[in-house]
Amino acid sequence: MFAGDYWTTRAGVAVETSRARAWNGEVRLDSGGFFDGTSDRLQTQGTWRVSPLLHVGGGYDTSIVELGPGRAFLTHIASGRLD
């Protein structure tokens, strides 16, 4: 990898339920460039509105990154949220 500017283009789809409901969620899938390779990403998240002042949520994000022969990796990120 050399120092400099890197440009990338990504495309994807997303589906989200109404945030007006007590339970809501979102799923996103996108794919595109990653430095000199590609990455595919899946993101999910959900929120439970327990009361107007308490929201509990969580999410999961995974990526498959291919940078060429023998240069691939997989990421997993889980998150939680309390508002």
C-alpha positions in Angstrom: 0.0 0.0 0.0 1.3 3.4 -0.9 0.5 6.7 0.7 -2.0 8.8 -1.2 -5.6 9.2 -1.9 -7.9 6.2 -2.5 -11.3 6.4 -4.0 -14.0 3.8 -3.7 -17.5 3.2 -5.0 -20.0 1.1 -3.1 -23.5 0.0 -3.9 -26.1 -1.5 -1.6 -29.6 -2.0 -0.4 -31.3 -1.3 2.9 -34.6 -2.3 4.5 -35.9 -0.5 7.6 -39.1 -0.8 9.6 -41.0 2.2 10.9 -39.3 3.9 13.9 -42.8 4.8 15.2 -43.2 1.2 16.4 -42.1 -0.2 19.7 -39.8 -2.6 17.9 -37.9 -1.5 14.8 -35.0 -2.8 12.8 -32.8 -2.3 9.8 -30.8 -4.6 7.5 -28.2 -3.2 5.1 -26.1 -5.1 2.5 -23.4 -3.4 0.4 -20.4 -4.2 -1.7 -17.6 -2.2 -3.3 -14.0 -1.3 -3.4 -11.6 -1.5 -0.5 -8.1 -0.1 -1.2 -6.8 -2.5 -4.0 -9.6 -5.1 -3.4 -13.2 -5.5 -2.6 -15.4 -5.8 0.5 -18.9 -7.1 1.1 -20.7 -5.9 4.3 -23.9 -7.0 6.1 -25.2 -4.7 8.9 -28.2 -5.4 11.1 -29.6 -3.4 14.0 -32.7 -3.4 16.1 -34.2 -1.1 18.8 -36.9 -1.7 21.4 -38.6 1.4 22.6 -39.4 0.3 26.2 -40.8 3.8 27.1 -40.6 7.3 25.7 -37.4 7.8 27.8 -35.8 4.3 27.4 -34.6 2.7 24.2 -32.6 -0.5 24.1 -30.9 -1.7 20.9 -28.2 -3.8 19.4 -26.5 -4.5 16.2 -24.2 -6.8 14.3 -21.9 -5.9 11.4 -19.8 -8.4 9.4 -17.5 -7.7 6.4 -15.6 -10.0 4.0 -12.6 -8.3 2.5 -10.6 -9.6 -0.4 -7.3 -7.9 -1.2 -5.9 -10.5 -3.6 -4.6 -14.0 -3.4 -3.9 -15.0 0.2 -4.9 -11.5 1.5 -8.4 -11.8 2.8 -10.0 -11.3 6.1 -13.4 -11.4 7.9 -14.6 -9.0 10.6 -17.4 -9.3 13.1 -18.6 -6.4 15.3 -21.4 -6.6 17.8 -22.8 -3.5 19.5 -25.3 -2.6 22.2 -27.0 0.6 23.0 -29.0 2.1 25.9 -30.6 5.5 25.4 
